[in-house]
Amino acid sequence: MRFEDLEVWKRGCRLCVEIYKALKDCKDFGFKDQITRSALSISSNIAESYERGTNKDAIKFFFYAKGSAGELRTQIYIGIEIGYIHKHTGLTWIQEVEQISKMIAALIKARQP
């Protein structure tokens, strides 16, 4: 199986694109850079896990992706509170990140010995 076939990878990519588009006019470059990097890191680490040769490496990169999901949720909450992200949009993104995180957890469990 290729990482491009994984639903979790596809969902992570779609969410990342939504975040980039929604924040394209944000003038707070520090915030914008951090949140977009967190979003980008989820699918990127899933892809990297599939390109690694061992289960140990794959699991490590799945954990990185899961950590980035937690980081992204935090940044979305903050973005809502400071008015950079509309509340409804942010809460929708948070739900999606939570689902992605659960899917990553399932991948980790499936790869653990």
C-alpha positions as CSV (number, residue, x, y, z in Angstrom):
1,M,0.0,0.0,0.0
2,R,1.1,3.5,-0.8
3,F,0.7,6.4,1.7
4,E,-1.3,8.2,-1.0
5,D,-4.0,5.5,-0.6
6,L,-4.5,6.1,3.1
7,E,-7.6,8.0,4.1
8,V,-5.9,9.6,7.0
9,W,-3.2,11.0,4.8
10,K,-5.8,12.4,2.4
11,R,-7.8,14.0,5.2
12,G,-4.7,15.5,6.7
13,C,-3.8,17.0,3.3
14,R,-7.3,18.4,2.8
15,L,-7.2,20.0,6.2
16,C,-3.8,21.5,5.6
17,V,-5.0,23.1,2.4
18,E,-8.1,24.5,4.1
19,I,-5.9,26.1,6.8
20,Y,-3.5,27.6,4.3
21,K,-6.4,29.1,2.3
22,A,-8.2,30.4,5.4
23,L,-5.1,32.1,6.8
24,K,-3.5,33.4,3.5
25,D,-4.2,37.0,4.5
26,C,-3.2,36.7,8.1
27,K,-0.6,39.3,8.9
28,D,0.7,37.6,12.0
29,F,3.4,35.7,10.2
30,G,4.6,33.9,13.4
31,F,1.2,32.5,14.1
32,K,0.5,31.7,10.4
33,D,3.9,30.0,10.0
34,Q,3.5,27.9,13.1
35,I,-0.1,26.7,12.5
36,T,0.5,25.9,8.8
37,R,3.7,24.0,9.7
38,S,1.8,21.9,12.3
39,A,-0.9,21.1,9.7
40,L,1.7,20.3,7.0
41,S,3.6,18.1,9.4
42,I,0.7,15.7,10.0
43,S,0.5,14.3,6.4
44,S,4.2,14.7,5.8
45,N,5.1,12.5,8.8
46,I,2.5,9.9,7.7
47,A,4.1,9.8,4.3
48,E,7.6,9.6,5.8
49,S,6.5,6.7,8.0
50,Y,5.5,4.7,4.9
51,E,8.8,5.4,3.2
52,R,10.8,4.2,6.1
53,G,12.1,0.6,6.1
54,T,11.2,-0.6,9.5
55,N,8.2,-0.8,11.8
56,K,10.2,1.0,14.5
57,D,10.8,3.9,12.2
58,A,7.2,4.0,10.9
59,I,5.9,4.0,14.5
60,K,8.2,6.9,15.4
61,F,6.9,9.0,12.5
62,F,3.3,8.1,13.2
63,F,4.0,9.5,16.7
64,Y,5.4,12.7,15.2
65,A,2.3,13.0,13.2
66,K,0.1,12.5,16.2
67,G,2.1,15.1,18.2
68,S,1.7,17.6,15.3
69,A,-2.1,16.9,15.5
70,G,-2.1,17.9,19.2
71,E,0.0,21.0,18.4
72,L,-2.4,22.0,15.6
73,R,-5.5,21.6,17.9
74,T,-3.8,23.9,20.4
75,Q,-3.0,26.5,17.8
76,I,-6.6,26.4,16.5
77,Y,-8.0,27.0,20.0
78,I,-5.6,29.9,20.4
79,G,-6.5,31.2,16.9
80,I,-10.2,31.2,17.8
81,E,-9.6,33.0,21.1
82,I,-7.5,35.8,19.5
83,G,-10.0,36.2,16.6
84,Y,-7.8,34.9,13.8
85,I,-10.1,31.9,13.2
86,H,-13.9,32.0,13.1
87,K,-15.2,29.9,15.9
88,H,-17.4,27.6,13.8
89,T,-14.5,27.0,11.3
90,G,-12.1,26.3,14.2
91,L,-14.4,23.9,15.9
92,T,-14.9,22.0,12.7
93,W,-11.1,21.8,12.2
94,I,-10.7,20.6,15.8
95,Q,-13.1,17.8,15.2
96,E,-11.3,16.8,12.0
97,V,-7.9,16.8,13.8
98,E,-9.3,14.7,16.6
99,Q,-10.5,12.1,14.0
100,I,-7.2,12.2,12.2
101,S,-5.4,11.7,15.5
102,K,-7.6,8.6,16.3
103,M,-6.8,7.2,12.8
104,I,-3.1,7.7,13.5
105,A,-3.4,6.0,16.8
106,A,-4.9,3.0,15.0
107,L,-2.0,2.9,12.6
108,I,0.4,2.9,15.5
109,K,-1.5,0.1,17.2
110,A,-1.5,-2.0,14.0
111,R,2.3,-1.6,13.6
112,Q,3.3,-2.3,17.2
113,P,4.5,-5.8,17.9
